[in-house]
Amino acid sequence: MVGMVRQTGRPDRFTALLHRSAGAYFAHGHRLDGQGGVVHPFRLGVLVAVLVLAAPICRADGGLGVGGGVTDRIDGEGTVALTVSWLGAARHPWELSAGYLGRRERVERGPGPVTVFVAISKRLVWRRWFVSAGIAAIDRKSEVLSSYGQFYTGAGYAAGAWTLSVRHISNGDTGGRNRGETFALLEYRF
């Protein structure tokens, strides 16, 4: 299975290639789960399945995008944000996203885990500017995101294949101490 670490403790060929090609981030000893391993294959499978099943909401001529960015600092520490998304081709398109928010070591009540999310949002477009709002689900609760159900909002500017946006995930104070995650995201759409 893609992304699995075999019982020998060595990653499979795809995972090894992914780690080699990810550049300086991985060269400094970082891994996708923040603990020296990779994101659990079941979580990746669930994210892919949700995106595939929800894809009919988007028109077939939409575009696939990949993005990367940084989160706002919480307790003096930021982290990496990575996304894969599908954007419909309508004037005000639906967007399906799956994302990864890296581990934080210094949050108030101990290390914050890696967070994986899936989201669906509606984008309202005016010229090249847009705002979006929708819902998201995360794979685990933490000090930063304290419930499984979240709101997913954003605003940005799209120029050709490139999009620069600010995104926010939060439960809107509907339960727990939910600080929320805000991140700047640069995306390239195919």
Order of alpha helices (4+ residues) and beta strands (2+ residues): alpha-alpha-alpha-beta-beta-beta-beta-beta-beta-beta-beta
